[in-house]
Amino acid sequence: MKLRIILALLLFQHMLMAQIPMIQGHRGCRGLFPENSLPAFAHALEIGVRVLEMDVCISADGQVVVSHEPVMNALYTTKPDGNPVLKSEEAALNLYQMPYSEIKKFDVGIRGNALFLEQQKVATYKPLLSEVLALGEAFRKKSGEAVYYNIEIKSDPKAYGLTQPPTVDEFSKLVWAQIKAQVVPGYVMLQSFDFGVLRYWHAAMGRGEFPEVALSALVTRKSAEAVVKDLGFVPAIYSSNFSDLTKVDVEKAHALGMRVIPWTANELSQIHALQAMGVDGVITDYPNRAPKLP
């Protein structure tokens, strides 16, 4: 029975990854619109992106919020009173200690982002995961084209109960509840740097508690072999920093049965170099710069 489950998972991963488009819009399209915002995801879809990459955190009232940090980032966040969030205020503005009704009052786009000078300055807020999925599914129904979702659980083993739920189980079930309500699981990738999250999802899928989604191991300077050893299983995707990646790394990951989708390459020359290495996808802040790839 266990062998049958493993074979079914491998077949699913192969079928899913064979269909996923090359280019993934990082946090929507962070180089062009405020990161992890509805305007960014909408624009990404409009310019041809079909894989929306995003991050999720949890609010005090158990809502799944699309946000890279579990705090309000001083780099681009404006308080409800119109003043910018200061660096010294970030830690106190902990999303896990704030109900979503309060989180939504903070603007995350009107100031722009000094690190991304092409980014449009638009008033916007941190949306719920349910809103992003609804936007993507509405586009899918209107256009007739497949839309995929690469969802990162922003989990830190040192922060359980502080800036995130106290257990992987609770965090994961909150995220899964939103996914299953709106999206066919075959269009979902679940990624994390926290291998405890990936092990939990793999075990839950093996028990039949969660349907199969493609699990992606996010890493920095960790080889494909080390990923498999540390996880105890072969994930569908090996996702490293693009600057750490070599052609040999790609070949080793492929030999182990993983697809390779590095992050975050923003120059056309970088994307072409990665394509020459044989990667299966690229996560980028500037999908408008990417070559027209399938």
N, C-alpha and C positions, 0 to 999 in steps of 0.2 A: 504493500500500500504506500509506504514512504517513497519507494523508488518511483511509483506511478505519479505521485504528487510532484516530485522533483522534475521528472520528465515533462509533465504538463506545464510547470513553471518555466522551464527552459524553452519549450515550444512557444509559449505565450510571449516571452521576452523577444524571441527571434522575430515573431510575426509583428509585434508592436514596433520594434526598432527599425524594421525594414520600411516602415511607412512614415516615420517622423521626419519632417523637413529639416534641412541642414541648419538654418539660422534660427536662433532663439533670442527674443528680445529681453535683455537683462532688466529686471524690475520694470518691465513694460518697454520703455526705450529711454533710459535715464539720460542719455546725451541730448535728447530732444525735448522731453517733457518731464515734469516732476516725477521722481521715482515712485514706483509702486502706487501710482494714482490712476483713477479712471481715465483722465485725459491721456495718460501715457499708454495705457493698454488699448484704448480706442484708436489712437494714432498708429500704434504698431500694427494693428489689424488692417488699418486703411492703407498702409504702405506695403502690405504683403506678408507681414510676419504671421506665422501660423502656430508658433509655440510661444506662449506667454510664460515667462519666468518670473517668479515672485517669491516673497518671504512672508511667513505668518508668525504672529505672536498672539498672546491671549490677554484679554482685558479682565478687569476685576469681576465682571459679571459673566464671564465665560464665553464672550464673543471672540470669534476668530478674526483678528485684525491683520490686514496686509501691511506689514511694516518690516523694514530690515533690522532696526534696533528695537529693543523692548523699552526704550525711553524716547523722549522727544529730542531729536537731534538739533543742536544749536546752530548747525551750519545753515539750515534752511527753514526752521520752524518759527512761526509767529504765534504768540499767545492770543487768547480771545480779546485782550484789551488792546491789541494792535502792536505791542512791543515784542521785539525778538526774544526768543528763548536764549538765555545766557548759558555758557558752558557750565558754570557753577550750579545751574538749576536742573541740568539733565537728570541726575540721579534721583531727584525728588519727583520728577515727572515720569514715573515708572508706570508703563501701560498696565502692568498686572495689578497695580494698586488703584487704577482709575476705571470707572464705569465707561462704557463706550460712548454714552451721551456726552461725557466730558471730553473724551479723546477727539470726537468729531468737531469740537469747537476750535481746535488748533488748526491753523493753516500751514500747509507744507509745500506751497508752490509760489506764492505771490512774490517772495523775495528772490526767487531763483536759487541757483547753486553756483557758488564761485568756482567750483572745480569743473563745471560743465557750462562753458560760456555760450554754447549754442542752445542751451535749454530755455524753452519758452517760460516766461513768468506768468503763471495763471493761478488764480485762487482755487484751491482744492484742499482735500482732507484725506486722512488715512481711511480707506474704504474697508468694508467687511469683505472677507473672502467670498461670501455669498453674492455680493454685488459684482465682483470681478467675474465670477463664474457666470452670472446672469448676462453680463455684457458679452462675454465670449460666446455663450450659447445663442444669444439673440443674433449675433453676427453669423454664426454657423447656419442657423435656420434661414436667415435672409439670403446669404451668399451660396449656400449649398456646399461650402468647403469645410473640411475638417479643421477643428481648432484643438490644439493640445495644450496642456497645462503642466508646467514644471514647478512644483510647489516645494519650497524649502521650509522645513520646520526649523525655526531659529532657536535651537536648544543648546544650552551650555551645561554640562554635567555639574559645574560648580554653582549654578544658579537656580536649581530646583527649589521651588517654594519661595523664591525671592523675586525673580523677574519672569517667572513662568510657573506653571502648575507643579506640584510637588512630585509627580511621577510621570514617566514616559507614557504610561497607560492612559492617564487622564488627558494629557496634551494630545496624544494621537487620536483618541476617540472623539474629542471635540472637532479636530480637523476632518476626520473621516465622516462625521455626521453631516458636515457641510458639503463635502464632495458627493456623497451618495445621493443627496437630495436633488442634485442638479446635473451631474455629469456621468456619462458612461465610463466606468473605471479604466477601460482600455485606452482612454485618451489622457491618462494622468501619469505623470512621473512624480515620485516622492523622493526628495533629496535632503541630505543633512550632513553636516560635519560631525554630528553626535552619533557615533556608531551604535550607541544604545538604542537610539530611535530606529535605525535601520534593522537591528537585530529584532526589535519588538515587532515591526511590521512584517518581517520575513516569517517569524514564528506565528503571528496571527494569520497570515495568509496560508501558511502550511496547515493550520488547524481549521481553516475555513471560516474564521471569524471576519476576516477582511477578504474581499475579492482581490485578484491579482492586479497590482499596479507595478510599473517598472521602478525599481529602487536604484537610486543614484548615490554613489559614495563621493562626497565632496572632500577633497584632500589638498594639502599643501606639502609638497616634498615628501610624498609617500608613494612608494612604488605599487604597481598593480598586484604584485605578489604579496606585499605587506598588507594590502587592503583585504585580500582574500583570507590571509592568515588571521588578521585581527578580527574580521567579521565572523569567520567560521562558515561562510558561504560565498558564492560568486554573485555579486549584484549585477543587475542588467547594464549598469553604466559606471564607468570610471571617469570622474570629473575632476581634473586637476587644474591648477593655475596654468594658463597656456604657456607662460614663460618657462615653466619647469619641464615642459614636454619635449621629448625627442621622438624621432621615427621609431627607434628601438622600443621606447615605452609603449607606443601605439601598437606595435607588432606583438609585444608581450601581453598587453591587455586583450587584444583580439584572440590570441592563442588560448587565453584563459576563459574566453567566452563572454567578454565584456565589450560593449560599444564604448567609444571614447568621445566625450563632449566636454572640451576644456572651457574655462572661463578666464578672464573676460577680455577678449581680443577686440580692439577698437579701430585698428588701422587695416585698410584693405590689404596691404602687404603682409600683415600678420595672418589674416584670414587665408590668403592664398598659400602661405607657407604651411599653415596647419592642414589645409586641404591636400597639399602635396605629401604630407606625412601620412595621410589616409584616415584622418579623424572622421567621425560620423556626424558631427555637428559642432557648432560654435555658438557660445553665448556672448552677446555683444551689446554694449550701450548704444551703438549706432547702427541699427539694422539698415538704415538708409545708405550706408557706405558699403554694405556687403554685396558681393557679386550675386547675380541672379542664379542661385543654385536651387536644386529641387528640395 
